[in-house]
Amino acid sequence: MRTRSGALALLVLLLLAPVLPAQADSSPGVGAWRDRGVSESLRRSGADWFHTWSTEHPGIRAPRGTTFVPTIWGAGSVTGENLRRAREARSPWLMTFNEPDLAEQSNLTVRQALRLWPRLERTGKRLLSPSVAYGGADPGGWLDRFMKGAERRGLRVDAISVHWYGGDFHPRRATQQLASYLRAVHARHDKPVWLTEYALMRFGPTRVPSPRVQAAFVRRSSAMLDRLGFVQRHAWFGLPAAASGPSTGLFRPGARITAVGKAFRRAALS
């Protein structure tokens, strides 16, 4: 039996314990590019934020309350003009180096990225890590070597950015696989995580599941991402969809919403 003095001591400890703020849900966003009606699509999507793999968003008019997050895409993007645009952007965040681990994307060595990093720091923005395509939790992988190099050099990285495309077209299993990957990334680097591109998609040749399956994955993955307190933001790939045929996009040209778009909007506005 607990003594009276012990119970009082426990009560005092509980009263003095700090009240931790509730973790906000992961903020939903989209990758976007110029398309007929894209500004209206962005407004109707329910997205809190968007990115364009660039420091600009030509042809896209952001609705009130929707934030544009600029990106320094690759080594050739580290120019005075792009850095100026990044500094002047309203977002306090800057995305960096798109899939440097792929030859067909920004294709940077870890050494190159680390050498350029101080110029990004001087923008005064909070910096996301380079957005690797694969292996964000792998010991000795591109991101692991970059983060260790940044720590040795005293460079600042404020959050981790990763991409993920699921080849298992079963929504429940795919959601579990994505959750496992993000947990491993967070455990490896111990920083907040942004999922800046994701969808169900197989490559070589590119294949996507039916709209029904993709929409079910949107519903399940959105709920899962909100439960992972370390995931600050996530961005679906992408906002526009092809005029016809299979697509992961949320809106076809002319702001015509897809089944995937309806699922995304319901999740974003819930």
Summary of the structure (lengths in Angstrom):
residues: 270
radius of gyration: 20.4
end to end distance: 46.3
largest distance: 72.5
contacts: 865
relative contact order: 0.15
helix: 39%
strand: 20%
